[in-house]
Amino acid sequence: MNTEKSQLLRWVLVETSHPGNVGSAARALKTMGFGDLRLIKPKIQNVARESEAIALASGAVDVLESSQESDSLSLAVQGCSLVLGLTSRDREFGPPAIDWVSARALAQEAVAKHEKVALVFGPERTGLDNDHLSLCTHRVWLDANPAYPSLNLAQALMVCAYTLREGLSETGKPEMMVNREELAQLADPAAIAAMLEHWREGLQAIGYLDPNHPKKLMPRLQALFARSRLHKEEIDLLRGIAKQMLLRK
């Protein structure tokens, strides 16, 4: 796997509790040839500098030192056409759910088109919540023992990193998977979230959405748009509609 491909993969850990898991994640990434590690609201600030993280990173301290820590998942996934949220929990709403084999194929396809991909892992105890998943294009599960599907954070990350490395190293296959008729760029989840907020304001302006009794309108719209895999020009179209709704206020 070449460096150019690995740089298109972004690994995002959300609200991680244990410094050791951050260090182990850095070690797993470096072992598999990846290095873009993002840390979102870790329970301990500057977690990459914690002694436990450094110890468990072993020879991957450079990945720790280059990791980016911030409070915004939205910014972390900005610019990524494919955002895979790793979680085993079923949800009523949210992005489409697919298994890891299908998700890996999508990641290979995106990389073949030189598009950025983010893999998002949630807090150790609770996993990704609905707000986190609202910024993902897909909800992904790893095929594990149904009687005991629990995986340590670093273990889950290693499984994904290993199989992605394996897939991206297979010459020719990613390019064969590309749909050549699908040339338009996909909108990233941050742009979709901003558009949905614009629609929420517009629907309130025309009286279709009651902010005091919103029911499940916005989650349903979010799920609909997540399934649609919107393109950038479609985001502009939808925001134009929202603008007209606000003008009618």
C-alpha positions, 0 to 999 in steps of 0.5 A, a space after each residue: 500500500 502506497 503512502 498516497 492511499 494511506 493519507 486518504 484514510 482518517 481515523 477518528 476516536 470520539 471521547 476516548 476514556 483511557 490513554 492506553 487505548 489511544 496509545 494502542 490505536 496509534 501503534 495499530 495504525 503505524 503497524 498497518 501503514 496509517 497515521 492520520 489520527 484525530 482525537 475528539 473530546 478525549 476525557 483527558 485533555 492532551 491525552 496523547 502526552 499521557 505516560 500510559 498512551 506513550 508506553 502503549 504506543 511503543 514505537 509509534 510515538 510519532 503518530 501520537 505526536 502528530 495526532 490532532 485533538 479538538 472538540 469538533 467531530 464535524 470538523 474532523 470529518 469535513 472533506 470526507 465523502 465517506 464517513 464510517 461510524 463503527 458501532 454494533 448498536 441498532 438504531 431506529 434512525 440514522 445512516 444506512 447500516 452495512 457490514 464491514 465487508 461492504 464498508 471496506 469495499 466502499 472505502 476502497 472505491 473512494 480511495 481509488 477516486 482519491 476521495 478522503 475516508 473517515 472511520 469513526 470510533 465511539 467512547 469505550 463504554 457507550 459507543 457512538 450516540 445519535 449525534 455522532 452518527 448524524 455526521 456519518 454516511 454509514 453505520 458499520 458493524 464488525 461481524 463478530 460472535 453474536 453471543 459476545 460481540 464486544 471488541 476493545 477499541 484498539 482491537 476494533 481499530 486494528 481489525 479495520 486497519 489490517 483488512 483495509 491495508 490488505 484490500 488497498 494493497 491488492 493491485 487493480 481491484 479498487 479501480 475496477 470497483 469504481 462506477 465511472 458514471 458516478 463522477 460527481 463529488 459526494 457532499 461531506 456529512 458536515 455539509 449535510 448537517 449544515 443543510 439540515 439545520 437550514 431546513 429546520 429553520 425553513 420548516 419552522 418559518 413556514 409552520 410545518 415544523 413546530 419546535 415545541 412538538 418536533 416529533 421525529 420529522 428531523 431524524 426522518 429527514 436526516 435518515 432520508 438524506 443519509 440514504 440518498 448519498 447527496 452530491 455537492 450540487 444537490 446540497 446547494 439546491 436543497 439550501 436554495 429551497 430552505 432559503 426560499 422557505 425563510 423568505 416566506 416568513 
